[in-house]
Amino acid sequence: MQPEIRACLYDVLQAIEETESFFAGRPLDFTHYQRDVRTRRATERNLEIMGEAVGRIMKLAPDFQLSNARQTIATRNRIIHGYDTVSDEMTWSIVVRHLPQLKQEVLALLAAE
């Protein structure tokens, strides 16, 4: 694996783990998330970082196997360019449904090297 790709995977992993830390020690609760503007903005920022890192990976290696790479990049673009169309429900869905899977995939890729 190219060092640049490895670095990007670590960036994705760090952003996921940071996002997880926002909810550490308490149940995942959408209402609490929705009321906490700092957590919402920090979560969105981490999704931007993940999308940018995945985009860099795909530019370096277009055939790189990473599930939902296009959706991850599209989410980043939507947050940055269409910020007014980003809903709390969409972001929350990504946090609870997709980040755990992405984390496992990234950990497996890093462990394989």
N, C-alpha and C positions, 0 to 999 in steps of 0.2 A: 504494500500500500504506500502510495506517495506520502511524504511527510506533510504536505499541505492538506491532503484529504484527512489524514489522521488528526491534524490540528483542528480542522473544521468539525470533525466528529466529537472531539473533546469540547468544542464550543457548544455544540448541540447538547451534549450531556450536561455541561455546567448550567446551561439555561434551564434544562428540565429540572435538575436538582434544586436550583434556586427557586423555581416555581413551586416545587413540592414543599420547600421550606416555608412558604407562605401559609401553608395549611397544616404544618406539623403540630401534633399534639391536640388536634381537634378534628371533629368529623368534617368531611367535605360538605359544606352547606352553601347552596346557591344564594340564599337570601343574605347570608353574611357577606359573601363575595360581592354581591350586587350593591351592598351598602358601603363597602370599603373602597373608596376611589383610589387610594394608593395601591392596594393589592390589584385592582383591575388594571391600572396603568402599568404597573410593574410586570404583570402577567403578559399584557400586550407587548411590552418591550421585549420580553424574553421570546415571545413568538416571532417578533421581528428578527431577532438574532438567529433563531433557529432557521427561519426562512432564508436569511442571507447566507448562512453557513451551508445549507443544503444547496442553494443556488450556485455557490462557488464550487462545491463538489461536482455538481452536474456539468459545470463548464470545464472543469479539469478532466472529468471522465464521464462523458454522456451515457455510457452503458453501465454506470455504477448502480448496483442493485440496492435500492433503499425504498421501502414501501412508502407510498403516499408522498413521494418527493415533489411531484407537481403541485399537489394540494398544499404542502407546507410552504412552497414558494408563493403560491397564489394567496395564501393567508397573509404572508408578510406584505405582499403588494397591496392587498386590500386594507390592511391596517395603516400602511403608510400613505397610500394614495386615495383611499376611499374611507378614511377614518370615520366619517359620518354615517357609514353604512354598517359598521361593526356593531353587532349586538352582544350584550352580555351573555345571552343564551348561546350564541355561536362560540364565543370564547370559552365559556364554561364547558360546553360539549367537548371541545378539543382537550381541555385540561383533564376531564374525567374519563374520556373514551380513547383518545388517541395518544396522549403523552406516555402513559404506561407502556403501550406497545412500542412506541418509538424508542423509549429508553432501553427496553430489552433488546431491540434490534441493534442499537448503537453499541451497547455493552458487548453483544456477541461479535460484532464486527471488530471492535477494538481488541477483544480477547483472542480473535483468530490470528492476529498479527504477532 
